[in-house]
C-alpha cells in the first residue's frame, strides 16, 4: 500500500525497521569472520527500537483514528500473533531497560571449507597447510547467537515474523482508515 500524507512518518519508521532487519539477516549469515563482532547486537537493538516505534508513530500521526481502531485489531490477533507481539515488546524493553535481549551464545565448529568460503566471500585469500593425506581437516570456531526462548533459529529468522506483523498492523490500519 502506498503511504499517505497522514502516515508518512509511520511508513518511514517501518522502512527503518526493515533496513535494520536486512542488515541483521546479512550478518546472521556470516559464519566465522566478522569485521564488526558487535554488529548483530547493534542491528538487533535498532530493529527492535524501530519496530516497536511504528505503533507509537502511527498513534501520534492519527491519534483519534488509532484510539478508535487499535483495540479491535489487537483483539483479533491469534494467540501466536499476540505472543509474537509481546515478544517484540519484551525484547525491546530488555534491550533498552535491562542492558540487552535474552540471548544465548553457543560456540560451534565449522569446517575448513566453510571457513575458506567465507574468507573468499569477504574478498580475502587464505592458504592453510593441512598435512599429509588422510590428516583430518582443522576446524574453526564461530559464535552463534539465538534468542534464549527460541533456540535453533537465527536472530533474523525470529525477527522476520515480527516485522511482518508490524507491517500488517500499518497496512490494516490504512485499509480500515483511509485518509479523508
N, C-alpha and C positions, 0 to 999 in steps of 0.2 A: 504494500500500500504506500502511496506517496504521502510524505509528510505534509501537513497543512501548516498554515501560518500559526495555528494555535498549538501545535505540538513540535515545533522545530527544536526547542531545547531538549525535549524528551527524546526525539529521534537522534539527536547528536549524542546524548548520553548513551543511548543504545548502541550506536556505532562505536563509541569509545569502549564499551564492554566487549563488543565483538573484536575490536582491534587487539585488546589485551588477551582475549581468549585465543586468537590465532597465534600470537607470539608465544603464549604458554604451550599450545599444541606443538609448535615448532621446536621448542627446547625440550619438550617431553620426548621427542624422537631421538635426541642426542643420547647416545648410549655410554660413551666413555669420556670424551673430551668436551669440555665446555669452557669457552674463554671467560665467561662470567658465571661462576658457580651459583651465585645468588639470584641470577636472572629468573628462574622459576618462581622463587619466593616473591620477587617484586611484581612479576606479571600476575601472579595469583592474587596478591593484595589489590592491585589495580583493577583486575577483573571484578572481584567481589565488591569493591567500592563503587565502581561504575554501575554494575548490575543492580545493586541494592538502591542506588540513587535514582534509577529510572522511575520507580514508583513515586518517589518524593518530588521529582521534577514534574511528572505528569500532574500530580496533585497541585503543585504550585501554579502550573500553567492554566489549569482548568478546574479550579477548586470546587465550585458548586456542582459541576457535572461529575467530577470524580467522587465526591461525597455521596451523590445520589446513586452512582453506578457500582462502586467497587465491592460493596458487601455481597451483592448477588454473584459477582464474578468469583470471588474467593470462596463463597459457599458452594458453587457449582464444581469446584475442582475435585478430582478424585482423591482418594486418600494418599495415593502415591505422589500426586502433584502437590498436595498440601505438605507432605513430608519433604519433597524437594525444595519447596519454597522456604520451609522452616530451616532446612539445611543451609540454604543461601544466607538467611538471616543470622543463624548461629555462627557460621564460619566467618562472616563479615564482622560480627561482634568479637569473635575470638581474635581476629587479626588486629582490630583497632582498639580493643579494650583489654585483651589478655596477652598480647605480645606475639600471637601467631595462630595459625589454624591448627587443628588437631591432625597432625601429620605423623606418619610412621616412615622411618628411613630404613631401608634394608640395603645390604651390600650383596651384589650378585656378580658372578664371574661371566665374562664374555670371551669368546674365542679369539685367537689371533686374527682370523679372517675378518671378524666383525670389527675388531679394533682397527685393522688396516683399512677397511672400507670407510669407516668414519673419518679417519685421518685424510684419506683421499677426497672424501666429500667436502672437507673443510679446506681443500687446496694444498694439503701437505703431502710429503712423501716419507716413507719410513722403510728402513731395512732392518730386519731382525733375523739374526742367525739362529736357526732352530736346532742345530746339532746334527748328528748322524741320522740317516734314515731310520725311521721307527721310533725316534725320540718323541715323546709327547709334546704337543704344541704348548707354549706358555699361555696362560690365561691372564686377563686383565680385569681389574675390579671396577665396578661402577656403582653409584648410588641410585637407588630408585625411591622416589617419594610417592606415597599414596596417602589418601585420607584414612585415618585410623578406622573410621566407621565403614569404609568401603574399600577393603584391601583388594589387590589384584587388578585395579583399574588405574590408568594414568590420571593425573590431575586434570588434563584437558578433556579426557573422556567423561569424567564426572561432571565437569563444568558445562559441557555442551548442552545437556538437557535443561540445566538451569537457565542458560541463555535462551534456549528455545521457549521456555515457559515465560520469561520476561518479555520476549518478543511477542508472544501470543497475547500477553496482557495488553500491550500497546495496540496491536492490530485489532483485538476485540473491542477495546475502548473506542478506537477511531471508527470502527464499523457501527458501533451502537450509538455513538455521539458525534456524528459528523459536524463540522463547524457550521455555524449559521451565517 
